[in-house]
Amino acid sequence: MKYLKSKVVAEIGCNHKGDMEIAREMIKIAAIFCKADYVKFQKRNPSELLSEEQYSNPHPNPVNSYGRTYGEHREYLELSLEQHRELKAYCGQFGIGYSTSVWDITSAKEIASLSPDYIKIPSASNTHEKMLIYLCDNYDGDIHLSLGMTLNNERDQIISLFKEKNRLASLVLYHTTSAYPVKFEDLCLLEIKRLIEAFGSMVKAIGFSGHHLGIFADVIAYSLGATWVERHFTLDRTWKGTDHAASLEPDGLRRVKRDLMNARKTLAFKNAEMLDVEIPGREKLKWRKSAA
């Protein structure tokens, strides 16, 4: 098995706290210090996503709220299409890719107009058939899709839709467990092998989106065949907001990138009975009957 080079995605999501200066700083650090391949934001239209009751109710965890109601909270954290356009251009200055998760049809249309390399479908919206159809029909880039909190029959319906639209070759499926943070026993990384066995020959790639603590599981996911590794990214895990605690700070993300690059070097068979690097040691240390 030949291991492809991994791609590391720094998922900023809404960890920018609605502040463009923080968003730009996160892009710069992810690119220069962490050497990530992509940053990924989120785009939502709260009035489209939420019922009137959900919009007007208070945030379930008020200490993390940026508004009087959950709807106001979500609106506060949203960046406009023009701000996303600016961030995409800013990514280009630092040689890092830009992407965004879209949660609804309005957001999908807006982000598709920016023509990013790929658009992500979060687990929460992967059964939004209208949005999937729109992207398949109107967006030429790759579509990445997470399978958290998704039943097998729902997953199979997604695959069928992409097959009917002749878009499987541009689909990247992510294994993920939708909890924040995820306990190690709930990561279930062998599901990556199951996805590869079932769909690896059909889709473009298999990825892993992790919400766990630490970084060792990312290397395991890669060794099992996940070539895209996505981790939530923040500048400070103590910041106000629900995602920061399940995110990596810059040095953590830097180590993920470093370890995945090194992991690829290790995952190989010997190209000879004895490697060249072993020969000096053999000459010096190997027991010989004649020397006894």
Buried (B, 14 or more C-beta within 10 A) or exposed (E): EEBEEBBBBBBBBBBBBBEBEBBBEBBBBBBEEBBBBBBBBBBBBBEEBBEEEEBEEEBEEEEBBBBEBBBBBBBBBBBEBEBBBBBBEBBEEBEBBBBBBBBBBBBBBBBBEBEBEBBBBBBBBBBBEEBBBBBBEEBEBBBBBBBBBBEEEEBEBBBEBBEEBEBBEBBBBBBBBBBBBBEEEEBEBEBBBBBBEBBBEEBBBBBBBBBBBEBEBBBBBBBBBBBBBBBBBBBEBEBEBBBBBBBBBBEBBBBBBBBBEEBBEEEEEEEEEEEEEBEEEEEEEEEEEEEE
